[in-house]
């Protein structure tokens, strides 16, 4: 099969189009014929070797966390899915390819009114939103939430789910994302380049951090006592958490089909909408990663696997 792979860590030039063996389903696994997948910031961090201490991978490596397509084959004990089903899944790696394997409990049926591209744009955001807002944030009607990176590919999904849960949503992003986030339901937006959020936001119940660094440190001041700071990028300071009497955690999205089902149902009835900034061909993976790395992009970059190119072979 065709796949994007790298043999060494580095910049986007290490990404190569290769011919590799098609995966075979193990027990409790499903093989998806990939039609679309999304590009995510963690793809670049893994490619650069930055996560080898916390999320090590072995080379050669095929990147990618999500994929949408048709079920191609199922392993022993798989009962929920059959060949030809339209599905979307979230995994640990290997989706920059024509075929990808997933545990059965990491994939969900795609509603008939959602395309493969839309499902892929939604999947990581939906499981992240569920993990942060429902599983750990325990968000309820009337809660106030500050979301850093609110107009990004994942942040914009959290804005929509938080509003659906009845929260008051404040977001930070660059000026180019202000109107998008407001159009998706954000009650207030702060331009982090020209405004100081820590002087503008006080006593929120929950902060969700997709930025890290000084932004994360300053966020402790915006929370009410016994509030929560949940980060997707780094471990919050426990010293700061104790000082401000805050519950703080570093979280990774729970890879669960139940979590994904919850969000896809909301998307199927229009409560949550996917935001796709760019759709590109599979062979342009390096360019797609470079575009995302430059920042400022609102919504997701989707790569499609239907193409015809010359292959670099082993």
C-alpha positions in Angstrom: 0.0 0.0 0.0 1.0 3.7 -0.2 2.0 5.5 3.0 3.8 8.6 4.2 6.7 7.5 6.3 9.9 8.8 7.8 13.2 7.0 8.6 14.7 9.7 10.8 13.4 12.6 12.9 13.6 16.1 11.5 11.8 18.7 9.5 9.1 18.0 6.9 11.7 16.9 4.3 11.9 13.6 6.1 8.4 12.7 5.1 8.5 10.3 2.1 5.9 8.5 0.1 6.7 4.8 0.3 5.3 1.4 -0.6 4.8 -0.7 2.6 2.9 -3.8 3.6 -0.8 -3.5 4.1 -1.8 -4.1 7.8 -3.6 -7.3 8.7 -6.2 -7.3 11.4 -5.3 -8.8 14.7 -8.0 -9.9 17.2 -10.3 -7.0 18.1 -9.0 -4.9 15.3 -10.6 -3.2 12.3 -8.7 -2.2 9.1 -10.0 1.0 7.5 -9.6 1.8 3.8 -8.6 5.5 4.4 -10.5 8.1 2.5 -9.5 11.2 4.6 -7.4 12.0 7.6 -6.5 15.3 9.4 -3.1 16.9 10.2 -2.6 17.6 13.9 0.1 19.6 15.8 1.2 16.5 17.6 2.2 15.0 14.2 5.0 17.5 13.9 6.1 17.2 17.5 6.5 13.4 17.0 8.3 13.9 13.7 10.8 16.2 15.3 11.5 13.7 18.1 10.3 16.1 20.8 8.0 13.5 22.4 10.4 10.5 22.6 10.5 10.8 26.4 6.7 10.8 26.8 5.4 9.2 23.6 8.3 7.2 22.0 7.9 5.8 18.5 10.1 3.4 16.5 11.5 4.3 13.1 10.5 3.9 10.3 7.3 5.5 11.4 3.9 6.3 9.7 2.3 9.3 11.4 -1.3 10.1 11.9 -4.0 9.9 14.6 -7.3 9.7 12.9 -8.9 8.4 9.7 -12.2 8.1 8.0 -13.2 5.6 5.4 -14.7 2.2 4.7 -14.1 -1.0 6.8 -11.8 -3.2 4.7 -11.4 -6.2 7.1 -12.1 -7.2 10.7 -10.1 -9.4 13.1 -11.3 -12.1 15.4 -13.9 -11.2 18.0 -15.0 -8.0 16.1 -18.8 -8.0 16.1 -19.9 -4.4 15.7 -18.5 -3.6 12.2 -18.4 -5.3 8.9 -16.7 -4.8 5.5 -18.1 -1.7 3.7 -19.2 0.2 6.8 -18.5 4.0 6.8 -16.4 4.6 9.9 -14.1 7.1 11.6 -11.4 6.2 14.2 -8.8 7.6 16.5 -5.6 5.8 17.2 -2.0 6.1 18.1 -0.3 6.3 14.7 -0.3 5.0 11.2 -3.1 6.9 9.4 -1.1 8.7 6.8 -1.7 5.7 4.6 -4.1 3.9 2.3 -5.1 1.5 5.1 -4.9 1.8 8.8 -5.7 -0.5 11.8 -7.7 0.5 14.8 -9.0 -1.3 17.9 -12.7 -1.9 17.5 -13.4 0.3 20.5 -11.7 3.3 19.0 -13.9 3.7 15.9 -17.5 4.8 15.3 -20.1 4.7 12.5 -20.2 8.0 10.5 -23.7 9.5 10.3 -25.1 9.5 6.8 -25.2 13.3 6.6 -21.5 13.6 7.5 -18.7 13.2 4.8 -15.4 11.4 5.3 -13.6 14.8 5.3 -16.0 16.2 7.9 -15.7 13.2 10.1 -11.9 13.3 10.0 -12.0 17.1 10.8 -14.2 16.4 13.8 -12.8 13.2 15.4 -9.8 14.4 17.4 -11.7 17.5 18.5 -14.8 15.5 19.6 -12.9 13.1 21.8 -10.8 15.9 23.2 -13.9 18.0 24.0 -15.5 15.0 25.7 -12.4 14.3 27.8 -11.9 17.9 28.9 -15.4 19.2 29.2 -17.4 16.2 30.3 -15.1 13.5 31.7 -12.8 15.8 33.7 -14.3 19.3 33.5 -17.7 18.1 34.7 -19.2 21.1 32.9 -22.7 22.0 33.7 -25.1 24.8 32.7 -24.0 28.2 33.9 -20.3 27.3 34.3 -17.8 29.8 32.9 -14.9 28.5 30.8 -11.8 30.1 29.4 -10.4 28.3 26.3 -6.9 29.2 25.0 -6.6 28.6 21.3 -10.4 28.8 20.8 -10.4 29.2 17.0 -7.9 26.3 16.3 -9.0 23.0 14.8 -9.7 21.4 18.2 -10.5 24.6 20.2 -13.4 25.5 17.9 -15.0 22.1 18.6 -14.7 22.7 22.4 -16.3 26.1 22.0 -19.3 24.5 20.3 -19.7 21.6 22.8 -19.2 23.9 25.8 -22.1 26.1 24.5 -24.2 23.0 24.0 -23.6 22.1 27.6 -24.9 25.5 28.7 -21.5 27.1 29.6 -20.5 30.7 29.2 -17.4 30.6 26.9 -14.5 33.0 26.8 -11.8 32.4 24.3 -8.4 33.6 23.4 -6.9 33.6 19.9 -5.3 35.9 17.3 -7.4 38.6 15.7 -8.0 36.4 12.6 -9.9 33.9 14.7 -12.0 36.2 16.7 -15.0 36.3 14.4 -14.9 32.6 13.6 -15.0 31.6 17.3 -17.9 34.1 18.0 -19.8 32.7 15.0 -19.5 29.2 16.6 -20.9 30.5 19.9 -18.1 32.0 22.0 -19.6 34.7 24.3 -16.4 36.7 24.5 -13.1 36.6 22.6 -9.8 38.1 23.5 -7.1 38.9 21.1 -4.1 37.6 22.9 -1.6 39.7 20.9 -3.2 43.0 21.8 -5.1 42.3 25.0 -4.1 40.9 28.4 -6.5 38.1 29.2 -5.3 37.8 32.8 -6.5 41.3 33.5 -9.8 40.8 31.7 -10.9 37.4 33.0 -11.7 36.6 36.7 -13.3 33.8 38.6 -13.9 31.3 35.8 -14.7 27.7 36.7 -12.5 26.1 34.1 -9.5 26.9 32.0 -8.6 24.7 29.0 -5.1 25.3 27.7 -3.9 24.5 24.2 -1.0 27.0 24.3 1.1 26.4 27.4 4.1 28.4 28.6 3.4 31.8 30.1 -0.2 31.6 29.0 -0.7 28.6 31.2 1.1 30.2 34.2 -1.0 33.4 33.9 -4.2 31.3 33.7 -4.1 30.4 37.4 -5.0 34.0 38.2 -8.2 33.8 36.2 -9.7 30.9 38.1 -12.0 30.9 41.1 -10.9 29.0 44.2 -11.3 25.3 43.6 -11.6 25.8 39.8 -9.9 23.6 37.3 -7.0 24.1 34.8 -6.8 21.3 32.2 -3.9 21.4 29.8 -3.4 19.5 26.5 0.2 20.7 26.1 2.2 20.4 29.4 1.9 19.5 33.1 0.7 22.5 35.0 2.7 23.7 38.0 1.6 22.0 41.1 3.1 24.8 43.2 0.9 27.3 41.4 -2.1 25.0 41.8 -1.6 24.8 45.5 -1.0 28.5 45.8 -4.3 29.3 44.1 -6.2 26.3 45.4 -6.8 25.0 41.9 -7.2 21.5 40.6 -4.8 21.1 37.6 -4.1 18.3 35.2 -2.3 17.4 31.9 -4.7 15.3 29.9 -4.6 13.2 26.7 -7.9 12.6 25.0 -9.6 9.3 25.9 -9.7 7.1 22.8 -13.2 5.7 23.2 -15.8 5.0 20.6 -18.4 6.0 23.2 -16.9 9.5 23.5 -16.7 9.8 19.7 -20.3 8.6 19.3 -21.5 11.3 21.7 -19.9 14.0 19.6 -20.9 12.6 16.2 -24.5 12.6 17.3 -24.3 16.3 18.2 -22.7 16.9 14.8 -25.3 14.9 12.9 -28.0 17.2 14.2 -26.0 20.4 13.6 -25.1 21.3 17.1 -21.4 21.0 16.3 -20.0 21.9 12.9 -16.6 20.9 11.4 -14.3 23.7 10.3 -12.1 22.7 7.4 -9.5 25.3 6.4 -7.8 23.4 3.6 -8.2 20.0 1.8 -5.1 18.7 0.1 -3.9 15.5 -1.7 -2.2 12.8 0.3 1.2 13.3 -1.3 1.3 16.9 0.0 1.7 15.8 3.6 5.0 17.7 4.1 3.5 20.9 2.7 0.4 20.4 4.9 2.5 20.1 8.0 4.5 23.2 7.2 1.3 25.2 6.7 0.0 24.1 10.1 3.4 24.7 11.8 3.3 28.4 10.6 0.3 28.9 12.8 -2.7 31.2 12.3 -4.8 28.5 10.6 -8.4 28.3 11.7 -10.0 24.8 11.4 -8.4 21.6 10.2 -6.2 20.6 7.2 -7.6 17.4 5.7 -5.6 15.1 3.4 -7.4 12.8 1.0 -6.0 9.4 -0.1 -7.4 9.3 -3.6 -4.6 10.3 -5.9 -2.1 9.0 -8.5 1.6 9.7 -8.0 4.9 8.0 -8.6 6.1 6.2 -5.6 9.5 6.1 -3.9 10.1 2.5 -3.1 12.5 0.7 -0.8 
